């Protein structure tokens, strides 16, 4: 189940702090369009409705090999 509502900040570098900003950015980048605040809100509500329980393993510190 997608958990985009609980995995921000967004992008590879965490530079987009909110899902609203991310939706607007992706629409502009992928579709070359701008959305109204109401349209962005509708998309964000939909994305949040897909959110399930985030497994604790997802945010657990990974085991790294010993450094030499």
N, CA, C, O and CB atoms as a CASP TS submission, in Angstrom:
PFRMAT TS
TARGET T0000
AUTHOR 0000-0000-0000
METHOD Language model
MODEL 1
PARENT N/A
ATOM      1  N   UNK     1       0.840  -1.176   0.000  1.00  0.00           N
ATOM      2  CA  UNK     1       0.000   0.000   0.000  1.00  0.00           C
ATOM      3  C   UNK     1       0.888   1.243   0.000  1.00  0.00           C
ATOM      4  O   UNK     1       1.844   1.307   0.773  1.00  0.00           O
ATOM      5  CB  UNK     1      -0.957  -0.004   1.217  1.00  0.00           C
ATOM      6  N   UNK     2       0.596   2.235  -0.851  1.00  0.00           N
ATOM      7  CA  UNK     2       1.395   3.455  -0.873  1.00  0.00           C
ATOM      8  C   UNK     2       1.297   4.197   0.460  1.00  0.00           C
ATOM      9  O   UNK     2       0.237   4.249   1.083  1.00  0.00           O
ATOM     10  CB  UNK     2       0.945   4.366  -2.022  1.00  0.00           C
ATOM     11  N   UNK     3       2.389   4.751   0.867  1.00  0.00           N
ATOM     12  CA  UNK     3       2.408   5.504   2.115  1.00  0.00           C
ATOM     13  C   UNK     3       3.010   6.881   1.914  1.00  0.00           C
ATOM     14  O   UNK     3       3.761   7.363   2.763  1.00  0.00           O
ATOM     15  CB  UNK     3       3.183   4.746   3.182  1.00  0.00           C
ATOM     16  N   UNK     4       2.688   7.519   0.799  1.00  0.00           N
ATOM     17  CA  UNK     4       3.285   8.812   0.501  1.00  0.00           C
ATOM     18  C   UNK     4       2.960   9.866   1.542  1.00  0.00           C
ATOM     19  O   UNK     4       3.727  10.813   1.715  1.00  0.00           O
ATOM     20  CB  UNK     4       2.833   9.282  -0.844  1.00  0.00           C
ATOM     21  N   UNK     5       1.853   9.728   2.233  1.00  0.00           N
ATOM     22  CA  UNK     5       1.465  10.725   3.230  1.00  0.00           C
ATOM     23  C   UNK     5       2.362  10.701   4.464  1.00  0.00           C
ATOM     24  O   UNK     5       2.395  11.668   5.224  1.00  0.00           O
ATOM     25  CB  UNK     5       0.030  10.505   3.645  1.00  0.00           C
ATOM     26  N   UNK     6       3.080   9.615   4.665  1.00  0.00           N
ATOM     27  CA  UNK     6       3.911   9.504   5.876  1.00  0.00           C
ATOM     28  C   UNK     6       5.392   9.330   5.555  1.00  0.00           C
ATOM     29  O   UNK     6       6.175   8.941   6.422  1.00  0.00           O
ATOM     30  CB  UNK     6       3.438   8.336   6.726  1.00  0.00           C
ATOM     31  N   UNK     7       5.777   9.616   4.312  1.00  0.00           N
ATOM     32  CA  UNK     7       7.175   9.397   3.938  1.00  0.00           C
ATOM     33  C   UNK     7       7.865  10.667   3.452  1.00  0.00           C
ATOM     34  O   UNK     7       8.910  10.587   2.806  1.00  0.00           O
ATOM     35  CB  UNK     7       7.257   8.341   2.866  1.00  0.00           C
ATOM     36  N   UNK     8       7.303  11.837   3.749  1.00  0.00           N
ATOM     37  CA  UNK     8       7.958  13.085   3.371  1.00  0.00           C
ATOM     38  C   UNK     8       9.161  13.327   4.265  1.00  0.00           C
ATOM     39  O   UNK     8       9.301  12.626   5.268  1.00  0.00           O
ATOM     40  CB  UNK     8       6.975  14.270   3.456  1.00  0.00           C
ATOM     41  N   UNK     9      10.019  14.257   3.970  1.00  0.00           N
ATOM     42  CA  UNK     9       9.966  15.139   2.816  1.00  0.00           C
ATOM     43  C   UNK     9      10.203  14.366   1.524  1.00  0.00           C
ATOM     44  O   UNK     9      10.625  13.210   1.537  1.00  0.00           O
ATOM     45  CB  UNK     9      10.992  16.258   2.957  1.00  0.00           C
ATOM     46  N   UNK    10       9.924  15.024   0.426  1.00  0.00           N
ATOM     47  CA  UNK    10       9.881  14.351  -0.871  1.00  0.00           C
ATOM     48  C   UNK    10      11.074  14.708  -1.748  1.00  0.00           C
ATOM     49  O   UNK    10      11.793  15.673  -1.488  1.00  0.00           O
ATOM     50  CB  UNK    10       8.599  14.699  -1.593  1.00  0.00           C
ATOM     51  N   UNK    11      11.262  13.926  -2.768  1.00  0.00           N
ATOM     52  CA  UNK    11      12.362  13.942  -3.742  1.00  0.00           C
ATOM     53  C   UNK    11      13.593  13.286  -3.136  1.00  0.00           C
ATOM     54  O   UNK    11      13.655  13.029  -1.934  1.00  0.00           O
ATOM     55  CB  UNK    11      12.688  15.393  -4.192  1.00  0.00           C
ATOM     56  N   UNK    12      14.538  13.031  -3.967  1.00  0.00           N
ATOM     57  CA  UNK    12      15.741  12.300  -3.547  1.00  0.00           C
ATOM     58  C   UNK    12      16.531  13.035  -2.470  1.00  0.00           C
ATOM     59  O   UNK    12      17.254  12.415  -1.690  1.00  0.00           O
ATOM     60  CB  UNK    12      16.637  12.050  -4.741  1.00  0.00           C
ATOM     61  N   UNK    13      16.390  14.347  -2.430  1.00  0.00           N
ATOM     62  CA  UNK    13      17.173  15.122  -1.466  1.00  0.00           C
ATOM     63  C   UNK    13      16.324  15.723  -0.341  1.00  0.00           C
ATOM     64  O   UNK    13      16.825  16.499   0.472  1.00  0.00           O
ATOM     65  CB  UNK    13      17.906  16.226  -2.184  1.00  0.00           C
ATOM     66  N   UNK    14      15.037  15.360  -0.300  1.00  0.00           N
ATOM     67  CA  UNK    14      14.169  15.869   0.750  1.00  0.00           C
ATOM     68  C   UNK    14      13.890  17.362   0.646  1.00  0.00           C
ATOM     69  O   UNK    14      13.549  17.998   1.644  1.00  0.00           O
ATOM     70  CB  UNK    14      14.771  15.575   2.076  1.00  0.00           C
ATOM     71  N   UNK    15      14.028  17.927  -0.545  1.00  0.00           N
ATOM     72  CA  UNK    15      13.884  19.377  -0.707  1.00  0.00           C
ATOM     73  C   UNK    15      12.434  19.864  -0.794  1.00  0.00           C
ATOM     74  O   UNK    15      12.191  21.069  -0.735  1.00  0.00           O
ATOM     75  CB  UNK    15      14.613  19.808  -1.935  1.00  0.00           C
ATOM     76  N   UNK    16      11.475  18.956  -0.931  1.00  0.00           N
ATOM     77  CA  UNK    16      10.060  19.339  -1.004  1.00  0.00           C
ATOM     78  C   UNK    16       9.397  18.893   0.297  1.00  0.00           C
ATOM     79  O   UNK    16       9.198  17.697   0.508  1.00  0.00           O
ATOM     80  CB  UNK    16       9.343  18.697  -2.263  1.00  0.00           C
ATOM     81  N   UNK    17       9.053  19.839   1.168  1.00  0.00           N
ATOM     82  CA  UNK    17       8.582  19.475   2.511  1.00  0.00           C
ATOM     83  C   UNK    17       7.147  18.966   2.594  1.00  0.00           C
ATOM     84  O   UNK    17       6.816  18.215   3.512  1.00  0.00           O
ATOM     85  CB  UNK    17       8.709  20.644   3.394  1.00  0.00           C
ATOM     86  N   UNK    18       6.285  19.362   1.648  1.00  0.00           N
ATOM     87  CA  UNK    18       4.875  18.989   1.780  1.00  0.00           C
ATOM     88  C   UNK    18       4.381  18.232   0.555  1.00  0.00           C
ATOM     89  O   UNK    18       4.904  18.379  -0.549  1.00  0.00           O
ATOM     90  CB  UNK    18       4.018  20.229   2.002  1.00  0.00           C
ATOM     91  N   UNK    19       3.363  17.424   0.786  1.00  0.00           N
ATOM     92  CA  UNK    19       2.759  16.679  -0.318  1.00  0.00           C
ATOM     93  C   UNK    19       2.087  17.637  -1.299  1.00  0.00           C
ATOM     94  O   UNK    19       2.089  17.392  -2.505  1.00  0.00           O
ATOM     95  CB  UNK    19       1.736  15.650   0.214  1.00  0.00           C
ATOM     96  N   UNK    20       1.515  18.722  -0.792  1.00  0.00           N
ATOM     97  CA  UNK    20       0.879  19.710  -1.664  1.00  0.00           C
ATOM     98  C   UNK    20       1.890  20.297  -2.647  1.00  0.00           C
ATOM     99  O   UNK    20       1.606  20.419  -3.839  1.00  0.00           O
ATOM    100  CB  UNK    20       0.238  20.832  -0.828  1.00  0.00           C
ATOM    101  N   UNK    21       3.059  20.655  -2.148  1.00  0.00           N
ATOM    102  CA  UNK    21       4.115  21.194  -3.013  1.00  0.00           C
ATOM    103  C   UNK    21       4.587  20.150  -4.020  1.00  0.00           C
ATOM    104  O   UNK    21       4.863  20.463  -5.178  1.00  0.00           O
ATOM    105  CB  UNK    21       5.303  21.684  -2.169  1.00  0.00           C
ATOM    106  N   UNK    22       4.673  18.916  -3.563  1.00  0.00           N
ATOM    107  CA  UNK    22       5.122  17.836  -4.445  1.00  0.00           C
ATOM    108  C   UNK    22       4.126  17.594  -5.575  1.00  0.00           C
ATOM    109  O   UNK    22       4.524  17.416  -6.726  1.00  0.00           O
ATOM    110  CB  UNK    22       5.330  16.544  -3.646  1.00  0.00           C
ATOM    111  N   UNK    23       2.830  17.588  -5.252  1.00  0.00           N
ATOM    112  CA  UNK    23       1.801  17.391  -6.284  1.00  0.00           C
ATOM    113  C   UNK    23       1.900  18.506  -7.323  1.00  0.00           C
ATOM    114  O   UNK    23       1.895  18.231  -8.523  1.00  0.00           O
ATOM    115  CB  UNK    23       0.373  17.359  -5.652  1.00  0.00           C
ATOM    116  N   UNK    24       1.989  19.751  -6.880  1.00  0.00           N
ATOM    117  CA  UNK    24       2.070  20.871  -7.810  1.00  0.00           C
ATOM    118  C   UNK    24       3.322  20.767  -8.680  1.00  0.00           C
ATOM    119  O   UNK    24       3.258  21.010  -9.885  1.00  0.00           O
ATOM    120  CB  UNK    24       2.064  22.202  -7.046  1.00  0.00           C
ATOM    121  N   UNK    25       4.451  20.410  -8.084  1.00  0.00           N
ATOM    122  CA  UNK    25       5.696  20.265  -8.829  1.00  0.00           C
ATOM    123  C   UNK    25       5.592  19.169  -9.885  1.00  0.00           C
ATOM    124  O   UNK    25       6.005  19.369 -11.028  1.00  0.00           O
ATOM    125  CB  UNK    25       6.846  19.963  -7.878  1.00  0.00           C
ATOM    126  N   UNK    26       5.046  18.018  -9.513  1.00  0.00           N
ATOM    127  CA  UNK    26       4.970  16.910 -10.465  1.00  0.00           C
ATOM    128  C   UNK    26       3.993  17.194 -11.599  1.00  0.00           C
ATOM    129  O   UNK    26       4.239  16.800 -12.739  1.00  0.00           O
ATOM    130  CB  UNK    26       4.566  15.636  -9.748  1.00  0.00           C
ATOM    131  N   UNK    27       2.890  17.871 -11.300  1.00  0.00           N
ATOM    132  CA  UNK    27       1.940  18.234 -12.363  1.00  0.00           C
ATOM    133  C   UNK    27       2.617  19.202 -13.337  1.00  0.00           C
ATOM    134  O   UNK    27       2.491  19.062 -14.553  1.00  0.00           O
ATOM    135  CB  UNK    27       0.642  18.875 -11.762  1.00  0.00           C
ATOM    136  N   UNK    28       3.326  20.170 -12.793  1.00  0.00           N
ATOM    137  CA  UNK    28       4.029  21.136 -13.646  1.00  0.00           C
ATOM    138  C   UNK    28       5.092  20.423 -14.489  1.00  0.00           C
ATOM    139  O   UNK    28       5.204  20.673 -15.689  1.00  0.00           O
ATOM    140  CB  UNK    28       4.683  22.254 -12.785  1.00  0.00           C
ATOM    141  N   UNK    29       5.859  19.547 -13.870  1.00  0.00           N
ATOM    142  CA  UNK    29       6.964  18.857 -14.558  1.00  0.00           C
ATOM    143  C   UNK    29       6.457  17.832 -15.574  1.00  0.00           C
ATOM    144  O   UNK    29       6.948  17.788 -16.702  1.00  0.00           O
ATOM    145  CB  UNK    29       7.867  18.162 -13.537  1.00  0.00           C
ATOM    146  N   UNK    30       5.490  17.018 -15.188  1.00  0.00           N
ATOM    147  CA  UNK    30       5.044  15.916 -16.046  1.00  0.00           C
ATOM    148  C   UNK    30       3.977  16.317 -17.051  1.00  0.00           C
ATOM    149  O   UNK    30       3.910  15.749 -18.142  1.00  0.00           O
ATOM    150  CB  UNK    30       4.522  14.802 -15.200  1.00  0.00           C
ATOM    151  N   UNK    31       3.141  17.288 -16.697  1.00  0.00           N
ATOM    152  CA  UNK    31       2.031  17.643 -17.581  1.00  0.00           C
ATOM    153  C   UNK    31       2.128  19.053 -18.146  1.00  0.00           C
ATOM    154  O   UNK    31       1.373  19.412 -19.050  1.00  0.00           O
ATOM    155  CB  UNK    31       0.739  17.499 -16.844  1.00  0.00           C
ATOM    156  N   UNK    32       3.055  19.856 -17.620  1.00  0.00           N
ATOM    157  CA  UNK    32       3.185  21.227 -18.084  1.00  0.00           C
ATOM    158  C   UNK    32       1.981  22.080 -17.739  1.00  0.00           C
ATOM    159  O   UNK    32       1.641  23.003 -18.479  1.00  0.00           O
ATOM    160  CB  UNK    32       3.403  21.245 -19.562  1.00  0.00           C
ATOM    161  N   UNK    33       1.328  21.781 -16.616  1.00  0.00           N
ATOM    162  CA  UNK    33       0.110  22.493 -16.206  1.00  0.00           C
ATOM    163  C   UNK    33       0.259  23.010 -14.786  1.00  0.00           C
ATOM    164  O   UNK    33       1.151  22.595 -14.046  1.00  0.00           O
ATOM    165  CB  UNK    33      -1.127  21.574 -16.312  1.00  0.00           C
ATOM    166  N   UNK    34      -0.617  23.908 -14.424  1.00  0.00           N
ATOM    167  CA  UNK    34      -0.738  24.388 -13.049  1.00  0.00           C
ATOM    168  C   UNK    34      -2.116  23.978 -12.554  1.00  0.00           C
ATOM    169  O   UNK    34      -3.082  23.984 -13.316  1.00  0.00           O
ATOM    170  CB  UNK    34      -0.529  25.951 -12.950  1.00  0.00           C
ATOM    171  N   UNK    35      -2.206  23.626 -11.294  1.00  0.00           N
ATOM    172  CA  UNK    35      -3.490  23.259 -10.694  1.00  0.00           C
ATOM    173  C   UNK    35      -3.922  24.327  -9.707  1.00  0.00           C
ATOM    174  O   UNK    35      -3.095  25.030  -9.128  1.00  0.00           O
ATOM    175  CB  UNK    35      -3.400  21.886  -9.996  1.00  0.00           C
ATOM    176  N   UNK    36      -5.216  24.437  -9.526  1.00  0.00           N
ATOM    177  CA  UNK    36      -5.739  25.327  -8.491  1.00  0.00           C
ATOM    178  C   UNK    36      -5.485  24.692  -7.128  1.00  0.00           C
ATOM    179  O   UNK    36      -5.221  23.493  -7.036  1.00  0.00           O
ATOM    180  CB  UNK    36      -7.264  25.607  -8.703  1.00  0.00           C
ATOM    181  N   UNK    37      -5.563  25.482  -6.091  1.00  0.00           N
ATOM    182  CA  UNK    37      -5.395  24.958  -4.723  1.00  0.00           C
ATOM    183  C   UNK    37      -6.420  23.865  -4.437  1.00  0.00           C
ATOM    184  O   UNK    37      -6.114  22.874  -3.773  1.00  0.00           O
ATOM    185  CB  UNK    37      -5.529  26.096  -3.679  1.00  0.00           C
ATOM    186  N   UNK    38      -7.621  24.048  -4.934  1.00  0.00           N
ATOM    187  CA  UNK    38      -8.677  23.055  -4.723  1.00  0.00           C
ATOM    188  C   UNK    38      -8.338  21.728  -5.405  1.00  0.00           C
ATOM    189  O   UNK    38      -8.572  20.660  -4.841  1.00  0.00           O
ATOM    190  CB  UNK    38     -10.018  23.585  -5.248  1.00  0.00           C
ATOM    191  N   UNK    39      -7.794  21.799  -6.603  1.00  0.00           N
ATOM    192  CA  UNK    39      -7.415  20.576  -7.314  1.00  0.00           C
ATOM    193  C   UNK    39      -6.275  19.861  -6.592  1.00  0.00           C
ATOM    194  O   UNK    39      -6.292  18.638  -6.457  1.00  0.00           O
ATOM    195  CB  UNK    39      -7.004  20.900  -8.762  1.00  0.00           C
ATOM    196  N   UNK    40      -5.295  20.619  -6.132  1.00  0.00           N
ATOM    197  CA  UNK    40      -4.183  20.020  -5.373  1.00  0.00           C
ATOM    198  C   UNK    40      -4.730  19.372  -4.109  1.00  0.00           C
ATOM    199  O   UNK    40      -4.353  18.248  -3.775  1.00  0.00           O
ATOM    200  CB  UNK    40      -3.101  21.092  -5.014  1.00  0.00           C
ATOM    201  N   UNK    41      -5.613  20.069  -3.406  1.00  0.00           N
ATOM    202  CA  UNK    41      -6.206  19.519  -2.181  1.00  0.00           C
ATOM    203  C   UNK    41      -6.934  18.210  -2.452  1.00  0.00           C
ATOM    204  O   UNK    41      -6.833  17.271  -1.663  1.00  0.00           O
ATOM    205  CB  UNK    41      -7.171  20.528  -1.557  1.00  0.00           C
ATOM    206  N   UNK    42      -7.668  18.136  -3.564  1.00  0.00           N
ATOM    207  CA  UNK    42      -8.388  16.906  -3.921  1.00  0.00           C
ATOM    208  C   UNK    42      -7.428  15.741  -4.146  1.00  0.00           C
ATOM    209  O   UNK    42      -7.683  14.623  -3.699  1.00  0.00           O
ATOM    210  CB  UNK    42      -9.234  17.132  -5.178  1.00  0.00           C
ATOM    211  N   UNK    43      -6.331  16.007  -4.837  1.00  0.00           N
ATOM    212  CA  UNK    43      -5.341  14.953  -5.097  1.00  0.00           C
ATOM    213  C   UNK    43      -4.689  14.506  -3.792  1.00  0.00           C
ATOM    214  O   UNK    43      -4.490  13.311  -3.574  1.00  0.00           O
ATOM    215  CB  UNK    43      -4.263  15.447  -6.093  1.00  0.00           C
ATOM    216  N   UNK    44      -4.358  15.453  -2.931  1.00  0.00           N
ATOM    217  CA  UNK    44      -3.728  15.116  -1.653  1.00  0.00           C
ATOM    218  C   UNK    44      -4.673  14.294  -0.781  1.00  0.00           C
ATOM    219  O   UNK    44      -4.243  13.335  -0.140  1.00  0.00           O
ATOM    220  CB  UNK    44      -3.299  16.394  -0.910  1.00  0.00           C
ATOM    221  N   UNK    45      -5.946  14.656  -0.749  1.00  0.00           N
ATOM    222  CA  UNK    45      -6.928  13.870   0.014  1.00  0.00           C
ATOM    223  C   UNK    45      -6.971  12.443  -0.526  1.00  0.00           C
ATOM    224  O   UNK    45      -7.011  11.487   0.248  1.00  0.00           O
ATOM    225  CB  UNK    45      -8.343  14.523  -0.057  1.00  0.00           C
ATOM    226  N   UNK    46      -6.964  12.297  -1.846  1.00  0.00           N
ATOM    227  CA  UNK    46      -6.970  10.961  -2.441  1.00  0.00           C
ATOM    228  C   UNK    46      -5.705  10.188  -2.046  1.00  0.00           C
ATOM    229  O   UNK    46      -5.796   9.034  -1.628  1.00  0.00           O
ATOM    230  CB  UNK    46      -7.083  11.057  -3.979  1.00  0.00           C
ATOM    231  N   UNK    47      -4.545  10.803  -2.173  1.00  0.00           N
ATOM    232  CA  UNK    47      -3.297  10.113  -1.825  1.00  0.00           C
ATOM    233  C   UNK    47      -3.277   9.709  -0.357  1.00  0.00           C
ATOM    234  O   UNK    47      -2.811   8.620  -0.018  1.00  0.00           O
ATOM    235  CB  UNK    47      -2.090  11.005  -2.135  1.00  0.00           C
ATOM    236  N   UNK    48      -3.775  10.571   0.509  1.00  0.00           N
ATOM    237  CA  UNK    48      -3.828  10.236   1.946  1.00  0.00           C
ATOM    238  C   UNK    48      -4.781   9.079   2.204  1.00  0.00           C
ATOM    239  O   UNK    48      -4.586   8.316   3.149  1.00  0.00           O
ATOM    240  CB  UNK    48      -4.260  11.462   2.774  1.00  0.00           C
ATOM    241  N   UNK    49      -5.808   8.942   1.375  1.00  0.00           N
ATOM    242  CA  UNK    49      -6.758   7.840   1.566  1.00  0.00           C
ATOM    243  C   UNK    49      -6.125   6.483   1.265  1.00  0.00           C
ATOM    244  O   UNK    49      -6.645   5.448   1.682  1.00  0.00           O
ATOM    245  CB  UNK    49      -7.984   8.044   0.679  1.00  0.00           C
ATOM    246  N   UNK    50      -5.017   6.484   0.550  1.00  0.00           N
ATOM    247  CA  UNK    50      -4.316   5.239   0.212  1.00  0.00           C
ATOM    248  C   UNK    50      -3.317   4.811   1.284  1.00  0.00           C
ATOM    249  O   UNK    50      -2.731   3.732   1.199  1.00  0.00           O
ATOM    250  CB  UNK    50      -3.595   5.397  -1.111  1.00  0.00           C
ATOM    251  N   UNK    51      -3.128   5.643   2.273  1.00  0.00           N
ATOM    252  CA  UNK    51      -2.109   5.398   3.287  1.00  0.00           C
ATOM    253  C   UNK    51      -2.499   4.249   4.201  1.00  0.00           C
ATOM    254  O   UNK    51      -3.603   4.196   4.743  1.00  0.00           O
ATOM    255  CB  UNK    51      -1.868   6.653   4.108  1.00  0.00           C
ATOM    256  N   UNK    52      -1.560   3.339   4.351  1.00  0.00           N
ATOM    257  CA  UNK    52      -1.740   2.219   5.268  1.00  0.00           C
ATOM    258  C   UNK    52      -0.819   2.391   6.454  1.00  0.00           C
ATOM    259  O   UNK    52      -0.260   3.464   6.678  1.00  0.00           O
ATOM    260  CB  UNK    52      -1.474   0.874   4.565  1.00  0.00           C
ATOM    261  N   UNK    53      -0.672   1.333   7.199  1.00  0.00           N
ATOM    262  CA  UNK    53       0.213   1.359   8.352  1.00  0.00           C
ATOM    263  C   UNK    53       1.646   1.218   7.867  1.00  0.00           C
ATOM    264  O   UNK    53       1.954   0.321   7.082  1.00  0.00           O
ATOM    265  CB  UNK    53      -0.146   0.238   9.363  1.00  0.00           C
ATOM    266  N   UNK    54       2.517   2.095   8.328  1.00  0.00           N
ATOM    267  CA  UNK    54       3.915   2.070   7.927  1.00  0.00           C
ATOM    268  C   UNK    54       4.661   1.056   8.782  1.00  0.00           C
ATOM    269  O   UNK    54       4.725   1.209  10.002  1.00  0.00           O
ATOM    270  CB  UNK    54       4.556   3.475   8.053  1.00  0.00           C
ATOM    271  N   UNK    55       5.231   0.017   8.159  1.00  0.00           N
ATOM    272  CA  UNK    55       5.969  -0.988   8.937  1.00  0.00           C
ATOM    273  C   UNK    55       7.174  -0.362   9.647  1.00  0.00           C
ATOM    274  O   UNK    55       7.850   0.498   9.082  1.00  0.00           O
ATOM    275  CB  UNK    55       6.436  -2.138   8.019  1.00  0.00           C
ATOM    276  N   UNK    56       7.438  -0.786  10.864  1.00  0.00           N
ATOM    277  CA  UNK    56       8.563  -0.224  11.628  1.00  0.00           C
ATOM    278  C   UNK    56       9.898  -0.500  10.945  1.00  0.00           C
ATOM    279  O   UNK    56      10.846   0.265  11.118  1.00  0.00           O
ATOM    280  CB  UNK    56       8.580  -0.796  13.050  1.00  0.00           C
ATOM    281  N   UNK    57       9.986  -1.574  10.177  1.00  0.00           N
ATOM    282  CA  UNK    57      11.232  -1.895   9.466  1.00  0.00           C
ATOM    283  C   UNK    57      11.579  -0.810   8.448  1.00  0.00           C
ATOM    284  O   UNK    57      12.744  -0.631   8.092  1.00  0.00           O
ATOM    285  CB  UNK    57      11.111  -3.261   8.759  1.00  0.00           C
ATOM    286  N   UNK    58      10.570  -0.097   7.988  1.00  0.00           N
ATOM    287  CA  UNK    58      10.786   0.931   6.968  1.00  0.00           C
ATOM    288  C   UNK    58      11.670   2.057   7.486  1.00  0.00           C
ATOM    289  O   UNK    58      12.476   2.611   6.739  1.00  0.00           O
ATOM    290  CB  UNK    58       9.451   1.497   6.496  1.00  0.00           C
ATOM    291  N   UNK    59      11.523   2.394   8.748  1.00  0.00           N
ATOM    292  CA  UNK    59      12.301   3.497   9.311  1.00  0.00           C
ATOM    293  C   UNK    59      13.406   3.023  10.243  1.00  0.00           C
ATOM    294  O   UNK    59      14.076   3.840  10.874  1.00  0.00           O
ATOM    295  CB  UNK    59      11.390   4.439  10.052  1.00  0.00           C
ATOM    296  N   UNK    60      13.600   1.723  10.337  1.00  0.00           N
ATOM    297  CA  UNK    60      14.651   1.181  11.211  1.00  0.00           C
ATOM    298  C   UNK    60      16.019   1.457  10.586  1.00  0.00           C
ATOM    299  O   UNK    60      16.174   1.460   9.364  1.00  0.00           O
ATOM    300  CB  UNK    60      14.450  -0.357  11.445  1.00  0.00           C
ATOM    301  N   UNK    61      16.999   1.686  11.448  1.00  0.00           N
ATOM    302  CA  UNK    61      18.366   1.900  10.976  1.00  0.00           C
ATOM    303  C   UNK    61      18.874   0.599  10.350  1.00  0.00           C
ATOM    304  O   UNK    61      18.750  -0.464  10.958  1.00  0.00           O
ATOM    305  CB  UNK    61      19.304   2.366  12.145  1.00  0.00           C
ATOM    306  N   UNK    62      19.439   0.668   9.151  1.00  0.00           N
ATOM    307  CA  UNK    62      19.897  -0.560   8.503  1.00  0.00           C
ATOM    308  C   UNK    62      21.167  -1.099   9.150  1.00  0.00           C
ATOM    309  O   UNK    62      21.947  -0.351   9.740  1.00  0.00           O
ATOM    310  CB  UNK    62      20.137  -0.313   7.020  1.00  0.00           C
ATOM    311  N   UNK    63      21.359  -2.405   9.030  1.00  0.00           N
ATOM    312  CA  UNK    63      22.605  -3.012   9.478  1.00  0.00           C
ATOM    313  C   UNK    63      23.630  -2.821   8.384  1.00  0.00           C
ATOM    314  O   UNK    63      23.406  -3.222   7.242  1.00  0.00           O
ATOM    315  CB  UNK    63      22.423  -4.521   9.823  1.00  0.00           C
ATOM    316  N   UNK    64      24.733  -2.223   8.718  1.00  0.00           N
ATOM    317  CA  UNK    64      25.789  -1.968   7.742  1.00  0.00           C
ATOM    318  C   UNK    64      26.942  -2.936   7.955  1.00  0.00           C
ATOM    319  O   UNK    64      27.179  -3.398   9.071  1.00  0.00           O
ATOM    320  CB  UNK    64      26.283  -0.514   7.839  1.00  0.00           C
ATOM    321  N   UNK    65      27.650  -3.235   6.884  1.00  0.00           N
ATOM    322  CA  UNK    65      28.826  -4.113   7.063  1.00  0.00           C
ATOM    323  C   UNK    65      29.882  -3.388   7.871  1.00  0.00           C
ATOM    324  O   UNK    65      29.911  -2.157   7.885  1.00  0.00           O
ATOM    325  CB  UNK    65      29.411  -4.561   5.691  1.00  0.00           C
ATOM    326  N   UNK    66      30.746  -4.124   8.541  1.00  0.00           N
ATOM    327  CA  UNK    66      31.785  -3.487   9.337  1.00  0.00           C
ATOM    328  C   UNK    66      32.708  -2.646   8.434  1.00  0.00           C
ATOM    329  O   UNK    66      33.031  -3.045   7.315  1.00  0.00           O
ATOM    330  CB  UNK    66      32.602  -4.555  10.110  1.00  0.00           C
ATOM    331  N   UNK    67      33.113  -1.503   8.933  1.00  0.00           N
ATOM    332  CA  UNK    67      34.037  -0.672   8.141  1.00  0.00           C
ATOM    333  C   UNK    67      35.452  -1.134   8.378  1.00  0.00           C
ATOM    334  O   UNK    67      35.805  -1.617   9.454  1.00  0.00           O
ATOM    335  CB  UNK    67      33.896   0.832   8.497  1.00  0.00           C
ATOM    336  N   UNK    68      36.236  -0.977   7.363  1.00  0.00           N
ATOM    337  CA  UNK    68      37.644  -1.446   7.448  1.00  0.00           C
ATOM    338  C   UNK    68      38.582  -0.302   7.574  1.00  0.00           C
ATOM    339  O   UNK    68      39.794  -0.503   7.657  1.00  0.00           O
ATOM    340  CB  UNK    68      38.027  -2.273   6.233  1.00  0.00           C
TER
END
